[in-house]
Amino acid sequence: MMYAMSFPALPSPPSWFPGHMNRFTKQLPALLSRTDVVLELRDSRLPLTSINNNLEGAINKWRAERGHHTHVTPLSSTTSRILSLGYGGPICERIVVLNKRDFVPEWGVEPFKKAMKAKFPDQTVHFASCNKPRDIRSLSEMLVNIAKRNPHATEMNVLVVGMPNVGKSTLLNSLRHMGIPGRTPKALQTSAQPGHTRAISTRLKLSEDPLVYSYDSPGVMLPFLGRGNRGAERGVKLALIAGIKESLYDIEALVAYLLYRLNVLNPVSPAYLTVLPPGSRPFTDAGDFLEQLAIRLNMLLRGGEKDTMRAAKWFVEWWRNEGGLVSASVPENLPTGSDGARAPLLRRGWGFDFEWTVDASMDSTGGDFESAVQLKMEECIDESMRAASEDERSGVGISTTQERKRSWQEKQSMRAAKSKAKFAARKTA
C-alpha cells in the first residue's frame, strides 16, 4: 500500500558565503587562464541543484575566449569524448563528474547521461565513486588521453571546482593514487564538514607520462540561494548532503523533507522502514516518524519522553551513509504491496532533483523504459533551466544585503565620477 505525503513547509534559506569563497570567485578568471581542463564535481543526488551558476559563467567565458568549438567523436566502445576543433590548439576541456554514484539508483545513470548529452552537448559527464577503482581509473585514463592528444604541450593543468563537500579533495587523492606508480601519501586533507578547503592547493601531480597536474579549490556556495519555495528547497537539499552548514537549519525541517523524498523514491517500501520494527508502514508525518524512531533506538529522556531531536540527527547521518545506499537500491519496478498487487501509476523520482508522474511508457516490463526515463529527465532539466533563467531575470539570486551593498557601491561610484568631473572642469577653467 502506498501513502501520499504532502510537500513539507520549508524554512527560508540562510546566506552562507564566507570570505574565502568570495576571494576564490575573484581569482577564478586568472586561474582559468592557465587551466587546460576544468573538472567540475557535482553530487549525484543533486546533479542540478549542485550547479553553481557563478562558476558556469566564468567557465563559459573561458571557453569562448579560447575560441572553443566542439563536435562529438567516439573514444572507445563505451565512452564518447567532446573534442575541441583544431588539433594542436590550446586545450580547453570540461568534464562534469557526478560523484557518489552509489547513492542513486543504477537504472537512471544511462538515461541521465543521454539527457545531459542532449541538453549540454559540450559537456562530458562521468559518474564516479571514490571507493570504486574502476571509476577512478576511467577518469584518470580520460585525463591522460586528453594530454596525449596534445603532444606539443609540455604539461596539462587541471582545475577542480564545485560546491562545498562534493568530494573534490577525496577524488584528487584517488586520482593521484591511481596515476602515480608506487605508494603515494594522501596529499590533500579531507573533512565531512563543508568549507574545509579554504585556498587553492599547491600543484598536485596526477600523471608522470604525460605530465598532468591539478589544483584543488575551495567549495563555492551561491552567494544567495534565492527567495520563495525554490530557494528554500535548494537550501534544504544542500544542507542534507552537508554542502551547507547543518547548524543553519532546524534539523526537524531537514527530516521532514528527507522523509518526503524517500517516499517519492519508493512509495511502497521507503528506505527508512529498514530502521523501524518489522511490519511498519510508510509515514506521512515527520513528527510521528521521529517518535517511532526514538522508541526504536531507545532515545528517551527522563520520564520516558522521546528524544526526537537526537533521533532526527541520527536519521540524517544514517541517510548520508548506509541509508543512502539503501535508498539507491530501489528497482525500476516498485515492489508489490502487502496484498501482492502491483503498484498503480504514481509519482517517482531519481535522486532528489528528478521527479515525474509515471505513465504507461514507464513500465519496464514493456516498451523502452530507459528512453522513457530519459525523456522525463530532459523535461526536468528544461524546467530547472527555465527556473534558473527566471530567477536571474528577476534578480532572485541577489539577497537584500547584496542589493544594499550594490546600491551603496553605485552611489560611491557616482560621487567619485562627479568629483572627478568637477576637478577636471576647475583645471581647464
Residue, then its C-alpha position, 0 to 999 in steps of 0.5 A: m500500500m502506498y501513502a501520499m505525503s504532502f510537500p513539507a513547509l520549508p524554512s527560508p534559506p540562510s546566506w552562507f558565503p564566507g570570505h574565502m569563497n568570495r576571494f576564490t570567485k575573484q581569482l577564478p578568471a586568472l586561474l582559468s587562464r592557465t587551466d587546460v581542463v576544468l573538472e567540475l564535481r557535482d553530487s549525484r543526488l543533486p546533479l542540478t541543484s549542485i550547479n553553481n551558476n557563478l562558476e558556469g559563467a566564468i567557465n563559459k567565458w573561458r571557453a569562448e575566449r579560447g575560441h572553443h568549438t566542439h563536435v562529438t567523436p567516439l573514444s572507445s566502445t563505451t565512452s564518447r569524448i567532446l573534442s575541441l576543433g583544431y588539433g594542436g590548439p590550446i586545450c580547453e576541456r570540461i568534464v562534469v563528474l557526478n560523484k557518489r554514484d552509489f547513492v542513486p539508483e543504477w537504472g537512471v545513470e544511462p538515461f541521465k547521461k543521454a539527457m545531459k548529452a542532449k541538453f549540454p552537448d559540450q559537456t562530458v559527464h562521468f559518474a564516479s565513486c571514490n571507493k570504486p577503482r574502476d571509476i577512478r581509473s576511467l577518469s584518470e585514463m580520460l585525463v591522460n588521453i586528453a594530454k596525449r592528444n596534445p603532444h606539443a604541450t609540455e604539461m596539462n593543468v587541471l582545475v577542480v571546482g564545485m560546491p562545498n563537500v562534493g568530494k573534490s579533495t577525496l577524488l584528487n587523492s584517488l586520482r593521484h593514487m591511481g596515476i602515480p606508480g608506487r605508494t603515494p601519501k594522501a596529499l590533500q586533507t579531507s573533512a565531512q564538514p563543508g568549507h574545509t578547503r579554504a585556498i587553492s592547493t599547491r600543484l598536485k601531480l596526477s600523471e608522470d607520462p604525460l605530465v598532468y597536474s591539478y589544483d584543488s579549490p575551495g567549495v563555492m556556495l551561491p552567494f544567495l540561494g534565492r527567495g520563495n519555495r525554490g530557494a528554500e528547497r535548494g537550501v534544504k537539499l544542500a544542507l542534507i548532503a552537508g554542502i551547507k552548514e547543518s547548524l543553519y537549519d532546524i534539523e526537524a525541517l531537514v527530516a521532514y523533507l528527507l522523509y518526503r523524498l524517500n517516499v517519492l523514491n519508493p512509495v511502497s517500501p521507503a528506505y527508512l522502514t529498514v530502521l523501524p520494527p518489522g511490519s511498519r508502514p510508510f509515514t506521512d508525518a515527520g513528527d510521528f516518524l521521529e517518535q517511532l524512531a526514538i522508541r526504536l533506538n531507545m532515545l528517551l529522556r527522563g520520564g520516558e519522553k522521546d528524544t526526537m531531536r537526537a533521533a532526527k540527527w541520527f536519521v540524517e547521518w544514517w541517510r548520508n551513509e548506509g541509508g543512502l545506499v539503501s535508498a539507491s537500491v530501489p528497482e525500476n519496478l516498485p515492489t508489490g504491496s502487502d496484498g501482492a498487487r502491483a503498484p498503480l501509476l504514481r509519482r517517482g523520482w531519481g535522486f532528489d532533483f528528478e521527479w515525474t508522474v509515471d505513465a504507461s511508457m514507464d513500465s519496464t516490463g514493456g516498451d523502452f523504459e530507459s528512453a522513457v526515463q530519459l525523456k522525463m529527465e530532459e523535461c526536468i532539466d528544461e524546467s530547472m533551466r527555465a527556473a534558473s533563467e527566471d530567477e536571474r531575470s528577476g534578480v532572485g539570486i541577489s539577497t537584500t544585503q547584496e542589493r544594499k551593498r550594490s546600491w551603496q557601491e553605485k552611489q560611491s561610484m557616482r560621487a567619485a565620477k562627479s568629483k572627478a568631473k568637477f576637478a577636471a572642469r576647475k583645471t581647464a577653467 
